[in-house]
């Protein structure tokens, strides 16, 4: 009766009271994984992990608890532990495709090159597994193996024709091979499905232009200005396309906007925004603001160095930080900021050495 009451509380979304009720049930095999799920529901992942561990200690054959535990380890960035638990699960049931898929995701985060084998195994066990197909196709797209991208996206789209992730990979594969008519159809399909991004509209604009449909190319370039009203590259493209259809008045209008904006760069404003964001510890947003400042004025070494120093705060890996400063020095050897970069590299190397000593 007590377990039913606790289950009822959980099912109705009353998770904290459900936890209280579960703790009163004197049956460890029944309660720990339920308590863990309840903690997951309220976002307390540490206690959820503790209770999954208890559930497994009580019943090591509890496959569902092991599976949820492995996924939560991955979600909380304990990727190596997650892989180890998924290995346990595959010893229990090797033919479960999701064990392979989820293990592949954790291996990906560890930059383990064998992750693709897990995705392929998931696909071989379930040829309709859309997420595994996506990971395989993405893997091959990165390596320029376009025929394999075609192969897997076609299989996936046969089962789910509106899978936007697969349609996007197919579009990118065709675009990179300069199959503009094919790519155009896929990018159009994405927009029909409600997808909208700078990437989609930029590439679709190029596809239309390559097929001499400059009116629709202009429409897509204008959509870029909805994302960024100061996108002078988009304005310049619009001007060129208007010239192609002999609308010289609009061609002039957009080119004048380009000249005005480029004559008065907005790098100072974006730099100040980045500084304000940094002071609020919104480092990721600050980096984007500084990038915009550099885009507006490539000679703005202030903002270029702010990008590096902000990434220094944002990234955890010391070698990555050192590489950032080394790249800056290589790009701007005569800059006064290079001395600051050299000093910071020295600090980071000392920090790395002390970590090794510990």
ZADO-1210 file (C-alpha; in nm, 4 decimals, padded with zeros to 6 digits):
<atoms>
<atom x="00.0000" y="00.0000" z="00.0000" code="UNK" pos="1"/>
<atom x="00.2826" y="00.2397" z="00.0917" code="UNK" pos="2"/>
<atom x="00.4645" y="00.1772" z="-00.2382" code="UNK" pos="3"/>
<atom x="00.1434" y="00.2446" z="-00.4339" code="UNK" pos="4"/>
<atom x="00.0929" y="00.5710" z="-00.2504" code="UNK" pos="5"/>
<atom x="00.4532" y="00.6756" z="-00.3221" code="UNK" pos="6"/>
<atom x="00.4192" y="00.5760" z="-00.6884" code="UNK" pos="7"/>
<atom x="00.0998" y="00.7791" z="-00.7113" code="UNK" pos="8"/>
<atom x="00.2773" y="01.0853" z="-00.5722" code="UNK" pos="9"/>
<atom x="00.5593" y="01.0386" z="-00.8252" code="UNK" pos="10"/>
<atom x="00.3206" y="00.9978" z="-01.1179" code="UNK" pos="11"/>
<atom x="00.1331" y="01.3144" z="-01.0223" code="UNK" pos="12"/>
<atom x="00.4593" y="01.5113" z="-01.0153" code="UNK" pos="13"/>
<atom x="00.4800" y="01.5490" z="-00.6385" code="UNK" pos="14"/>
<atom x="00.8413" y="01.4286" z="-00.6332" code="UNK" pos="15"/>
<atom x="00.9627" y="01.5529" z="-00.2950" code="UNK" pos="16"/>
<atom x="00.6671" y="01.3956" z="-00.1149" code="UNK" pos="17"/>
<atom x="00.7205" y="01.0812" z="-00.3214" code="UNK" pos="18"/>
<atom x="01.0786" y="01.0615" z="-00.1890" code="UNK" pos="19"/>
<atom x="00.9496" y="01.0905" z="00.1687" code="UNK" pos="20"/>
<atom x="00.6973" y="00.8151" z="00.1025" code="UNK" pos="21"/>
<atom x="00.9525" y="00.5845" z="-00.0619" code="UNK" pos="22"/>
<atom x="01.1893" y="00.6108" z="00.2358" code="UNK" pos="23"/>
<atom x="00.9142" y="00.4637" z="00.4562" code="UNK" pos="24"/>
<atom x="00.8892" y="00.1501" z="00.2397" code="UNK" pos="25"/>
<atom x="01.0923" y="-00.1346" z="00.3884" code="UNK" pos="26"/>
<atom x="01.2009" y="-00.2973" z="00.0636" code="UNK" pos="27"/>
<atom x="01.5416" y="-00.1789" z="-00.0691" code="UNK" pos="28"/>
<atom x="01.4968" y="-00.3614" z="-00.3998" code="UNK" pos="29"/>
<atom x="01.1902" y="-00.1534" z="-00.4762" code="UNK" pos="30"/>
<atom x="01.2715" y="00.1916" z="-00.3488" code="UNK" pos="31"/>
<atom x="01.6248" y="00.3085" z="-00.4363" code="UNK" pos="32"/>
<atom x="01.5813" y="00.3384" z="-00.8122" code="UNK" pos="33"/>
<atom x="01.2439" y="00.5084" z="-00.7551" code="UNK" pos="34"/>
<atom x="01.4031" y="00.7555" z="-00.5152" code="UNK" pos="35"/>
<atom x="01.6776" y="00.8164" z="-00.7716" code="UNK" pos="36"/>
<atom x="01.4214" y="00.8925" z="-01.0445" code="UNK" pos="37"/>
<atom x="01.2459" y="01.1349" z="-00.8105" code="UNK" pos="38"/>
<atom x="01.5712" y="01.3180" z="-00.7398" code="UNK" pos="39"/>
<atom x="01.6376" y="01.3377" z="-01.1139" code="UNK" pos="40"/>
<atom x="01.2920" y="01.4903" z="-01.1586" code="UNK" pos="41"/>
<atom x="01.3689" y="01.7727" z="-00.9125" code="UNK" pos="42"/>
<atom x="01.7222" y="01.8197" z="-01.0488" code="UNK" pos="43"/>
<atom x="01.9277" y="01.6854" z="-00.7580" code="UNK" pos="44"/>
<atom x="02.1652" y="01.4690" z="-00.9611" code="UNK" pos="45"/>
<atom x="02.4138" y="01.3976" z="-00.6805" code="UNK" pos="46"/>
<atom x="02.1515" y="01.2316" z="-00.4629" code="UNK" pos="47"/>
<atom x="02.0068" y="01.0591" z="-00.7683" code="UNK" pos="48"/>
<atom x="02.3476" y="00.9033" z="-00.8427" code="UNK" pos="49"/>
<atom x="02.3849" y="00.7947" z="-00.4803" code="UNK" pos="50"/>
<atom x="02.0497" y="00.6191" z="-00.4873" code="UNK" pos="51"/>
<atom x="02.1177" y="00.4508" z="-00.8219" code="UNK" pos="52"/>
<atom x="02.4403" y="00.3178" z="-00.6683" code="UNK" pos="53"/>
<atom x="02.2411" y="00.1814" z="-00.3732" code="UNK" pos="54"/>
<atom x="01.9881" y="00.0219" z="-00.6071" code="UNK" pos="55"/>
<atom x="02.2685" y="-00.1550" z="-00.7945" code="UNK" pos="56"/>
<atom x="02.4406" y="-00.2654" z="-00.4730" code="UNK" pos="57"/>
<atom x="02.1135" y="-00.4222" z="-00.3574" code="UNK" pos="58"/>
<atom x="02.0389" y="-00.5813" z="-00.6968" code="UNK" pos="59"/>
<atom x="02.3262" y="-00.5888" z="-00.9492" code="UNK" pos="60"/>
<atom x="02.0933" y="-00.7431" z="-01.2086" code="UNK" pos="61"/>
<atom x="01.8612" y="-00.4405" z="-01.2053" code="UNK" pos="62"/>
<atom x="01.9170" y="-00.3560" z="-01.5706" code="UNK" pos="63"/>
<atom x="01.6855" y="-00.0560" z="-01.5752" code="UNK" pos="64"/>
<atom x="01.8598" y="00.1041" z="-01.2770" code="UNK" pos="65"/>
<atom x="02.1994" y="00.0424" z="-01.4397" code="UNK" pos="66"/>
<atom x="02.0781" y="00.2023" z="-01.7628" code="UNK" pos="67"/>
<atom x="01.9398" y="00.5134" z="-01.5924" code="UNK" pos="68"/>
<atom x="02.2539" y="00.5353" z="-01.3796" code="UNK" pos="69"/>
<atom x="02.4802" y="00.5186" z="-01.6875" code="UNK" pos="70"/>
<atom x="02.2801" y="00.7890" z="-01.8657" code="UNK" pos="71"/>
<atom x="02.2895" y="01.0161" z="-01.5617" code="UNK" pos="72"/>
<atom x="02.6651" y="00.9690" z="-01.5267" code="UNK" pos="73"/>
<atom x="02.6981" y="01.0862" z="-01.8862" code="UNK" pos="74"/>
<atom x="02.4607" y="01.3778" z="-01.8275" code="UNK" pos="75"/>
<atom x="02.6692" y="01.4901" z="-01.5298" code="UNK" pos="76"/>
<atom x="02.9874" y="01.4666" z="-01.7405" code="UNK" pos="77"/>
<atom x="03.1263" y="01.1580" z="-01.5666" code="UNK" pos="78"/>
<atom x="03.1868" y="01.0077" z="-01.9079" code="UNK" pos="79"/>
<atom x="03.4468" y="00.7437" z="-01.8212" code="UNK" pos="80"/>
<atom x="03.2264" y="00.6043" z="-01.5424" code="UNK" pos="81"/>
<atom x="02.9321" y="00.6080" z="-01.7814" code="UNK" pos="82"/>
<atom x="03.1266" y="00.4019" z="-02.0367" code="UNK" pos="83"/>
<atom x="03.2174" y="00.1489" z="-01.7676" code="UNK" pos="84"/>
<atom x="02.8531" y="00.1029" z="-01.6671" code="UNK" pos="85"/>
<atom x="02.7436" y="00.0695" z="-02.0304" code="UNK" pos="86"/>
<atom x="03.0050" y="-00.2044" z="-02.0673" code="UNK" pos="87"/>
<atom x="02.8355" y="-00.3839" z="-01.7769" code="UNK" pos="88"/>
<atom x="02.4996" y="-00.3435" z="-01.9493" code="UNK" pos="89"/>
<atom x="02.6303" y="-00.4858" z="-02.2753" code="UNK" pos="90"/>
<atom x="02.7553" y="-00.7899" z="-02.0852" code="UNK" pos="91"/>
<atom x="02.3945" y="-00.8376" z="-01.9754" code="UNK" pos="92"/>
<atom x="02.2301" y="-00.7622" z="-02.3115" code="UNK" pos="93"/>
<atom x="02.4656" y="-00.6947" z="-02.6014" code="UNK" pos="94"/>
<atom x="02.1786" y="-00.6728" z="-02.8480" code="UNK" pos="95"/>
<atom x="02.0228" y="-00.3627" z="-02.6946" code="UNK" pos="96"/>
<atom x="02.0953" y="-00.0890" z="-02.9521" code="UNK" pos="97"/>
<atom x="02.0504" y="00.1973" z="-02.7085" code="UNK" pos="98"/>
<atom x="02.3293" y="00.0707" z="-02.4848" code="UNK" pos="99"/>
<atom x="02.5659" y="00.1013" z="-02.7800" code="UNK" pos="100"/>
<atom x="02.4281" y="00.4409" z="-02.8814" code="UNK" pos="101"/>
<atom x="02.4468" y="00.5967" z="-02.5338" code="UNK" pos="102"/>
<atom x="02.7944" y="00.4537" z="-02.4776" code="UNK" pos="103"/>
<atom x="02.8991" y="00.6075" z="-02.8103" code="UNK" pos="104"/>
<atom x="02.7803" y="00.9505" z="-02.6925" code="UNK" pos="105"/>
<atom x="02.9910" y="00.9215" z="-02.3766" code="UNK" pos="106"/>
<atom x="03.2934" y="00.8064" z="-02.5799" code="UNK" pos="107"/>
<atom x="03.2456" y="01.1017" z="-02.8133" code="UNK" pos="108"/>
<atom x="03.2729" y="01.3388" z="-02.5190" code="UNK" pos="109"/>
<atom x="03.5963" y="01.1612" z="-02.4219" code="UNK" pos="110"/>
<atom x="03.7180" y="01.2134" z="-02.7819" code="UNK" pos="111"/>
<atom x="03.7437" y="00.8365" z="-02.8172" code="UNK" pos="112"/>
<atom x="03.7734" y="00.7568" z="-03.1886" code="UNK" pos="113"/>
<atom x="03.6050" y="00.4184" z="-03.1365" code="UNK" pos="114"/>
<atom x="03.2724" y="00.5892" z="-03.0592" code="UNK" pos="115"/>
<atom x="03.1706" y="00.5435" z="-03.4236" code="UNK" pos="116"/>
<atom x="03.1840" y="00.1664" z="-03.3721" code="UNK" pos="117"/>
<atom x="02.9171" y="00.1922" z="-03.1050" code="UNK" pos="118"/>
<atom x="02.6905" y="00.4001" z="-03.3306" code="UNK" pos="119"/>
<atom x="02.7364" y="00.1514" z="-03.6142" code="UNK" pos="120"/>
<atom x="02.6561" y="-00.1362" z="-03.3767" code="UNK" pos="121"/>
<atom x="02.3390" y="00.0449" z="-03.2661" code="UNK" pos="122"/>
<atom x="02.2414" y="00.0885" z="-03.6305" code="UNK" pos="123"/>
<atom x="02.3137" y="-00.2761" z="-03.7143" code="UNK" pos="124"/>
<atom x="02.0910" y="-00.3832" z="-03.4255" code="UNK" pos="125"/>
<atom x="01.8174" y="-00.1362" z="-03.5221" code="UNK" pos="126"/>
<atom x="01.8239" y="00.0078" z="-03.8737" code="UNK" pos="127"/>
<atom x="01.5500" y="00.2558" z="-03.7776" code="UNK" pos="128"/>
<atom x="01.7564" y="00.4123" z="-03.4954" code="UNK" pos="129"/>
<atom x="01.7438" y="00.7761" z="-03.6092" code="UNK" pos="130"/>
<atom x="01.9873" y="00.9093" z="-03.3507" code="UNK" pos="131"/>
<atom x="02.2513" y="00.6489" z="-03.4327" code="UNK" pos="132"/>
<atom x="02.2090" y="00.7152" z="-03.8051" code="UNK" pos="133"/>
<atom x="02.2564" y="01.0874" z="-03.7429" code="UNK" pos="134"/>
<atom x="02.5794" y="01.0321" z="-03.5488" code="UNK" pos="135"/>
<atom x="02.7177" y="00.8030" z="-03.8201" code="UNK" pos="136"/>
<atom x="02.6274" y="01.0420" z="-04.1026" code="UNK" pos="137"/>
<atom x="02.7735" y="01.3387" z="-03.9106" code="UNK" pos="138"/>
<atom x="03.0948" y="01.1418" z="-03.8542" code="UNK" pos="139"/>
<atom x="03.1338" y="01.0801" z="-04.2272" code="UNK" pos="140"/>
<atom x="03.0387" y="01.4379" z="-04.3221" code="UNK" pos="141"/>
<atom x="03.3236" y="01.5712" z="-04.1070" code="UNK" pos="142"/>
<atom x="03.5606" y="01.3430" z="-04.2960" code="UNK" pos="143"/>
<atom x="03.4282" y="01.4359" z="-04.6388" code="UNK" pos="144"/>
<atom x="03.2995" y="01.0862" z="-04.7135" code="UNK" pos="145"/>
<atom x="02.9903" y="01.2133" z="-04.8871" code="UNK" pos="146"/>
<atom x="02.8738" y="00.8871" z="-05.0453" code="UNK" pos="147"/>
<atom x="02.8439" y="00.7361" z="-04.6968" code="UNK" pos="148"/>
<atom x="02.6570" y="01.0448" z="-04.5766" code="UNK" pos="149"/>
<atom x="02.4119" y="00.9888" z="-04.8640" code="UNK" pos="150"/>
<atom x="02.3810" y="00.6201" z="-04.7798" code="UNK" pos="151"/>
<atom x="02.2921" y="00.6689" z="-04.4150" code="UNK" pos="152"/>
<atom x="02.0738" y="00.9782" z="-04.4521" code="UNK" pos="153"/>
<atom x="01.8687" y="00.8023" z="-04.7206" code="UNK" pos="154"/>
<atom x="01.8105" y="00.5041" z="-04.4905" code="UNK" pos="155"/>
<atom x="01.7108" y="00.7341" z="-04.2058" code="UNK" pos="156"/>
<atom x="01.4792" y="00.9481" z="-04.4178" code="UNK" pos="157"/>
<atom x="01.3038" y="00.6388" z="-04.5529" code="UNK" pos="158"/>
<atom x="01.1819" y="00.5749" z="-04.1986" code="UNK" pos="159"/>
<atom x="01.1319" y="00.9366" z="-04.0952" code="UNK" pos="160"/>
<atom x="01.1179" y="01.1761" z="-04.3864" code="UNK" pos="161"/>
<atom x="01.0919" y="01.4887" z="-04.1685" code="UNK" pos="162"/>
<atom x="01.4030" y="01.4294" z="-03.9579" code="UNK" pos="163"/>
<atom x="01.5485" y="01.7818" z="-03.9718" code="UNK" pos="164"/>
<atom x="01.8907" y="01.6708" z="-03.8484" code="UNK" pos="165"/>
<atom x="01.9305" y="01.4205" z="-04.1324" code="UNK" pos="166"/>
<atom x="01.7904" y="01.6632" z="-04.3899" code="UNK" pos="167"/>
<atom x="02.0465" y="01.9191" z="-04.2713" code="UNK" pos="168"/>
<atom x="02.3335" y="01.6709" z="-04.3100" code="UNK" pos="169"/>
<atom x="02.2105" y="01.5786" z="-04.6572" code="UNK" pos="170"/>
<atom x="02.1905" y="01.9476" z="-04.7528" code="UNK" pos="171"/>
<atom x="02.5427" y="02.0143" z="-04.6247" code="UNK" pos="172"/>
<atom x="02.6812" y="01.7099" z="-04.8043" code="UNK" pos="173"/>
<atom x="02.5330" y="01.8212" z="-05.1375" code="UNK" pos="174"/>
<atom x="02.6351" y="02.1834" z="-05.0831" code="UNK" pos="175"/>
<atom x="02.9973" y="02.0940" z="-05.0147" code="UNK" pos="176"/>
<atom x="03.0054" y="01.8986" z="-05.3411" code="UNK" pos="177"/>
<atom x="02.8518" y="02.2006" z="-05.5174" code="UNK" pos="178"/>
<atom x="02.5344" y="02.0060" z="-05.6000" code="UNK" pos="179"/>
<atom x="02.3401" y="02.3274" z="-05.5555" code="UNK" pos="180"/>
<atom x="02.0039" y="02.2122" z="-05.6970" code="UNK" pos="181"/>
<atom x="01.9963" y="01.9096" z="-05.4645" code="UNK" pos="182"/>
<atom x="02.1137" y="02.1142" z="-05.1683" code="UNK" pos="183"/>
<atom x="01.8491" y="02.3772" z="-05.2447" code="UNK" pos="184"/>
<atom x="01.5699" y="02.1205" z="-05.2161" code="UNK" pos="185"/>
<atom x="01.6953" y="02.0037" z="-04.8784" code="UNK" pos="186"/>
<atom x="01.7407" y="02.3551" z="-04.7391" code="UNK" pos="187"/>
<atom x="01.3915" y="02.4443" z="-04.8663" code="UNK" pos="188"/>
<atom x="01.2550" y="02.1367" z="-04.6891" code="UNK" pos="189"/>
<atom x="01.4111" y="02.2596" z="-04.3658" code="UNK" pos="190"/>
<atom x="01.2387" y="02.5970" z="-04.3970" code="UNK" pos="191"/>
<atom x="00.9076" y="02.4232" z="-04.4752" code="UNK" pos="192"/>
<atom x="00.9482" y="02.2319" z="-04.1497" code="UNK" pos="193"/>
<atom x="00.9876" y="02.5602" z="-03.9604" code="UNK" pos="194"/>
<atom x="01.3667" y="02.5637" z="-03.9335" code="UNK" pos="195"/>
<atom x="01.5327" y="02.9040" z="-03.9514" code="UNK" pos="196"/>
<atom x="01.8962" y="02.9951" z="-03.8927" code="UNK" pos="197"/>
<atom x="02.1655" y="03.2156" z="-04.0396" code="UNK" pos="198"/>
<atom x="02.3359" y="02.9035" z="-04.1733" code="UNK" pos="199"/>
<atom x="02.0261" y="02.7792" z="-04.3572" code="UNK" pos="200"/>
<atom x="01.9371" y="03.1163" z="-04.5108" code="UNK" pos="201"/>
<atom x="02.2956" y="03.1921" z="-04.6131" code="UNK" pos="202"/>
<atom x="02.3404" y="02.8565" z="-04.7867" code="UNK" pos="203"/>
<atom x="01.9951" y="02.8693" z="-04.9467" code="UNK" pos="204"/>
<atom x="02.0732" y="03.2163" z="-05.0794" code="UNK" pos="205"/>
<atom x="02.3911" y="03.0846" z="-05.2413" code="UNK" pos="206"/>
<atom x="02.2005" y="02.7907" z="-05.3928" code="UNK" pos="207"/>
<atom x="01.9424" y="03.0257" z="-05.5472" code="UNK" pos="208"/>
<atom x="02.2163" y="03.2535" z="-05.6829" code="UNK" pos="209"/>
<atom x="02.4034" y="02.9589" z="-05.8327" code="UNK" pos="210"/>
<atom x="02.0793" y="02.8662" z="-06.0104" code="UNK" pos="211"/>
<atom x="02.0301" y="03.2289" z="-06.1280" code="UNK" pos="212"/>
<atom x="01.7204" y="03.2798" z="-05.9119" code="UNK" pos="213"/>
<atom x="01.8344" y="03.6147" z="-05.7762" code="UNK" pos="214"/>
<atom x="01.4933" y="03.7274" z="-05.6491" code="UNK" pos="215"/>
<atom x="01.4769" y="03.4385" z="-05.4031" code="UNK" pos="216"/>
<atom x="01.8484" y="03.4769" z="-05.3289" code="UNK" pos="217"/>
<atom x="01.7746" y="03.8339" z="-05.2159" code="UNK" pos="218"/>
<atom x="01.4856" y="03.7140" z="-04.9976" code="UNK" pos="219"/>
<atom x="01.7180" y="03.4758" z="-04.8151" code="UNK" pos="220"/>
<atom x="01.9915" y="03.7372" z="-04.7717" code="UNK" pos="221"/>
<atom x="01.7343" y="03.9741" z="-04.6185" code="UNK" pos="222"/>
<atom x="01.6453" y="03.7048" z="-04.3662" code="UNK" pos="223"/>
<atom x="02.0076" y="03.7221" z="-04.2498" code="UNK" pos="224"/>
<atom x="01.9493" y="04.0869" z="-04.1599" code="UNK" pos="225"/>
<atom x="01.6673" y="03.9774" z="-03.9281" code="UNK" pos="226"/>
<atom x="01.9314" y="03.7919" z="-03.7254" code="UNK" pos="227"/>
<atom x="02.1919" y="04.0672" z="-03.7545" code="UNK" pos="228"/>
<atom x="02.0865" y="04.4114" z="-03.8857" code="UNK" pos="229"/>
<atom x="02.4554" y="04.5103" z="-03.9152" code="UNK" pos="230"/>
<atom x="02.5581" y="04.2173" z="-04.1365" code="UNK" pos="231"/>
<atom x="02.7411" y="04.4156" z="-04.4033" code="UNK" pos="232"/>
<atom x="02.8341" y="04.0981" z="-04.5915" code="UNK" pos="233"/>
<atom x="02.4647" y="04.0191" z="-04.6341" code="UNK" pos="234"/>
<atom x="02.3985" y="04.3790" z="-04.7448" code="UNK" pos="235"/>
<atom x="02.6787" y="04.3604" z="-04.9996" code="UNK" pos="236"/>
<atom x="02.5391" y="04.0320" z="-05.1316" code="UNK" pos="237"/>
<atom x="02.1923" y="04.1848" z="-05.1644" code="UNK" pos="238"/>
<atom x="02.3411" y="04.4776" z="-05.3578" code="UNK" pos="239"/>
<atom x="02.5194" y="04.2412" z="-05.5998" code="UNK" pos="240"/>
<atom x="02.2041" y="04.0357" z="-05.6536" code="UNK" pos="241"/>
<atom x="01.9982" y="04.3505" z="-05.7208" code="UNK" pos="242"/>
<atom x="02.2498" y="04.4408" z="-05.9880" code="UNK" pos="243"/>
<atom x="02.1956" y="04.1006" z="-06.1478" code="UNK" pos="244"/>
<atom x="01.8241" y="04.1769" z="-06.1921" code="UNK" pos="245"/>
<atom x="01.9066" y="04.5372" z="-06.2983" code="UNK" pos="246"/>
<atom x="01.7420" y="04.6981" z="-05.9965" code="UNK" pos="247"/>
<atom x="02.0180" y="04.9539" z="-05.9617" code="UNK" pos="248"/>
<atom x="01.8289" y="05.1775" z="-05.7204" code="UNK" pos="249"/>
<atom x="01.8143" y="04.9046" z="-05.4575" code="UNK" pos="250"/>
<atom x="02.1674" y="04.7985" z="-05.5451" code="UNK" pos="251"/>
<atom x="02.2843" y="05.1496" z="-05.4617" code="UNK" pos="252"/>
<atom x="02.0738" y="05.1662" z="-05.1454" code="UNK" pos="253"/>
<atom x="02.2264" y="04.8523" z="-04.9941" code="UNK" pos="254"/>
<atom x="02.5804" y="04.9317" z="-05.1010" code="UNK" pos="255"/>
<atom x="02.5523" y="05.2774" z="-04.9398" code="UNK" pos="256"/>
<atom x="02.4504" y="05.1060" z="-04.6160" code="UNK" pos="257"/>
<atom x="02.7585" y="04.8873" z="-04.6412" code="UNK" pos="258"/>
<atom x="02.9865" y="05.1864" z="-04.6973" code="UNK" pos="259"/>
<atom x="02.8281" y="05.3802" z="-04.4086" code="UNK" pos="260"/>
<atom x="02.8657" y="05.0951" z="-04.1620" code="UNK" pos="261"/>
<atom x="03.2153" y="05.0027" z="-04.2704" code="UNK" pos="262"/>
<atom x="03.3310" y="05.3658" z="-04.2561" code="UNK" pos="263"/>
<atom x="03.2083" y="05.3906" z="-03.8970" code="UNK" pos="264"/>
<atom x="03.2951" y="05.0545" z="-03.7396" code="UNK" pos="265"/>
<atom x="03.0915" y="04.9435" z="-03.4394" code="UNK" pos="266"/>
<atom x="03.3841" y="04.7667" z="-03.2746" code="UNK" pos="267"/>
<atom x="03.3942" y="05.0012" z="-02.9742" code="UNK" pos="268"/>
<atom x="03.0267" y="04.9372" z="-02.8894" code="UNK" pos="269"/>
<atom x="03.0666" y="04.5595" z="-02.9144" code="UNK" pos="270"/>
<atom x="03.3873" y="04.5741" z="-02.7107" code="UNK" pos="271"/>
<atom x="03.2111" y="04.7633" z="-02.4307" code="UNK" pos="272"/>
<atom x="02.9274" y="04.5105" z="-02.4384" code="UNK" pos="273"/>
<atom x="03.1820" y="04.2306" z="-02.4019" code="UNK" pos="274"/>
<atom x="03.3440" y="04.4000" z="-02.1029" code="UNK" pos="275"/>
<atom x="03.0025" y="04.4392" z="-01.9351" code="UNK" pos="276"/>
<atom x="02.9181" y="04.0737" z="-02.0016" code="UNK" pos="277"/>
<atom x="03.2562" y="03.9611" z="-01.8645" code="UNK" pos="278"/>
<atom x="03.1910" y="04.1511" z="-01.5446" code="UNK" pos="279"/>
<atom x="02.8710" y="03.9513" z="-01.5047" code="UNK" pos="280"/>
<atom x="03.0691" y="03.6304" z="-01.5718" code="UNK" pos="281"/>
<atom x="02.8715" y="03.5734" z="-01.8927" code="UNK" pos="282"/>
<atom x="03.1913" y="03.4723" z="-02.0654" code="UNK" pos="283"/>
<atom x="03.0423" y="03.2817" z="-02.3576" code="UNK" pos="284"/>
<atom x="02.8279" y="03.5791" z="-02.4583" code="UNK" pos="285"/>
<atom x="03.1236" y="03.8134" z="-02.4038" code="UNK" pos="286"/>
<atom x="03.3356" y="03.6113" z="-02.6479" code="UNK" pos="287"/>
<atom x="03.0684" y="03.6525" z="-02.9147" code="UNK" pos="288"/>
<atom x="03.0568" y="04.0285" z="-02.8523" code="UNK" pos="289"/>
<atom x="03.4345" y="04.0620" z="-02.8861" code="UNK" pos="290"/>
<atom x="03.4251" y="03.8536" z="-03.2048" code="UNK" pos="291"/>
<atom x="03.1712" y="04.0982" z="-03.3432" code="UNK" pos="292"/>
<atom x="03.4016" y="04.3859" z="-03.2528" code="UNK" pos="293"/>
<atom x="03.6906" y="04.2234" z="-03.4415" code="UNK" pos="294"/>
<atom x="03.4618" y="04.1509" z="-03.7347" code="UNK" pos="295"/>
<atom x="03.3671" y="04.5179" z="-03.7496" code="UNK" pos="296"/>
<atom x="03.7314" y="04.6250" z="-03.7269" code="UNK" pos="297"/>
<atom x="03.9957" y="04.3541" z="-03.7859" code="UNK" pos="298"/>
<atom x="04.2656" y="04.5961" z="-03.6622" code="UNK" pos="299"/>
<atom x="04.1096" y="04.6082" z="-03.3152" code="UNK" pos="300"/>
<atom x="04.3745" y="04.4122" z="-03.1217" code="UNK" pos="301"/>
<atom x="04.2094" y="04.5173" z="-02.7959" code="UNK" pos="302"/>
<atom x="03.9089" y="04.2999" z="-02.8720" code="UNK" pos="303"/>
<atom x="04.1228" y="04.0271" z="-03.0295" code="UNK" pos="304"/>
<atom x="04.3121" y="03.9924" z="-02.7003" code="UNK" pos="305"/>
<atom x="03.9888" y="04.0129" z="-02.4997" code="UNK" pos="306"/>
<atom x="03.8674" y="03.7058" z="-02.6929" code="UNK" pos="307"/>
<atom x="04.1745" y="03.5085" z="-02.5841" code="UNK" pos="308"/>
<atom x="04.1713" y="03.6283" z="-02.2223" code="UNK" pos="309"/>
<atom x="03.7978" y="03.5566" z="-02.1918" code="UNK" pos="310"/>
<atom x="03.8400" y="03.2064" z="-02.3342" code="UNK" pos="311"/>
<atom x="04.1136" y="03.1648" z="-02.0721" code="UNK" pos="312"/>
<atom x="03.8413" y="03.2111" z="-01.8073" code="UNK" pos="313"/>
<atom x="03.5872" y="02.9998" z="-01.9942" code="UNK" pos="314"/>
<atom x="03.7994" y="02.6925" z="-02.0794" code="UNK" pos="315"/>
<atom x="03.9258" y="02.4429" z="-01.8237" code="UNK" pos="316"/>
<atom x="04.2045" y="02.2650" z="-02.0151" code="UNK" pos="317"/>
<atom x="04.5450" y="02.4306" z="-01.9591" code="UNK" pos="318"/>
<atom x="04.6950" y="02.3113" z="-02.2882" code="UNK" pos="319"/>
<atom x="04.4021" y="02.4653" z="-02.4759" code="UNK" pos="320"/>
<atom x="04.4616" y="02.7966" z="-02.2976" code="UNK" pos="321"/>
<atom x="04.8331" y="02.7912" z="-02.3789" code="UNK" pos="322"/>
<atom x="04.7551" y="02.7228" z="-02.7459" code="UNK" pos="323"/>
<atom x="04.5199" y="03.0233" z="-02.7557" code="UNK" pos="324"/>
<atom x="04.7935" y="03.2586" z="-02.6389" code="UNK" pos="325"/>
<atom x="05.0529" y="03.1008" z="-02.8687" code="UNK" pos="326"/>
<atom x="04.8200" y="03.1478" z="-03.1657" code="UNK" pos="327"/>
<atom x="04.7678" y="03.5114" z="-03.0686" code="UNK" pos="328"/>
<atom x="05.1439" y="03.5750" z="-03.0500" code="UNK" pos="329"/>
<atom x="05.1932" y="03.4090" z="-03.3894" code="UNK" pos="330"/>
<atom x="04.9186" y="03.6226" z="-03.5454" code="UNK" pos="331"/>
<atom x="05.0288" y="03.9486" z="-03.3801" code="UNK" pos="332"/>
<atom x="05.4029" y="03.9185" z="-03.3004" code="UNK" pos="333"/>
<atom x="05.4608" y="04.2943" z="-03.2862" code="UNK" pos="334"/>
<atom x="05.1594" y="04.3712" z="-03.0684" code="UNK" pos="335"/>
<atom x="05.2100" y="04.5052" z="-02.7172" code="UNK" pos="336"/>
<atom x="04.9645" y="04.2370" z="-02.6067" code="UNK" pos="337"/>
<atom x="05.2140" y="03.9668" z="-02.7098" code="UNK" pos="338"/>
<atom x="05.4169" y="04.0363" z="-02.3945" code="UNK" pos="339"/>
<atom x="05.1055" y="03.9872" z="-02.1829" code="UNK" pos="340"/>
<atom x="05.0354" y="03.6654" z="-02.3722" code="UNK" pos="341"/>
<atom x="05.3911" y="03.5396" z="-02.3071" code="UNK" pos="342"/>
<atom x="05.3594" y="03.6196" z="-01.9367" code="UNK" pos="343"/>
<atom x="05.0263" y="03.4343" z="-01.9171" code="UNK" pos="344"/>
<atom x="05.1755" y="03.1312" z="-02.0953" code="UNK" pos="345"/>
<atom x="05.4511" y="03.1234" z="-01.8310" code="UNK" pos="346"/>
<atom x="05.1869" y="03.1282" z="-01.5531" code="UNK" pos="347"/>
<atom x="04.9861" y="02.8491" z="-01.7165" code="UNK" pos="348"/>
<atom x="05.2926" y="02.6278" z="-01.7618" code="UNK" pos="349"/>
<atom x="05.3791" y="02.6740" z="-01.3938" code="UNK" pos="350"/>
<atom x="05.0196" y="02.5860" z="-01.3035" code="UNK" pos="351"/>
<atom x="05.0400" y="02.2731" z="-01.5198" code="UNK" pos="352"/>
<atom x="05.3679" y="02.1706" z="-01.3555" code="UNK" pos="353"/>
<atom x="05.2205" y="02.2098" z="-01.0054" code="UNK" pos="354"/>
<atom x="04.9213" y="01.9962" z="-01.1026" code="UNK" pos="355"/>
<atom x="05.1559" y="01.7171" z="-01.2143" code="UNK" pos="356"/>
<atom x="05.3482" y="01.7418" z="-00.8851" code="UNK" pos="357"/>
<atom x="05.0240" y="01.6912" z="-00.6914" code="UNK" pos="358"/>
</atoms>
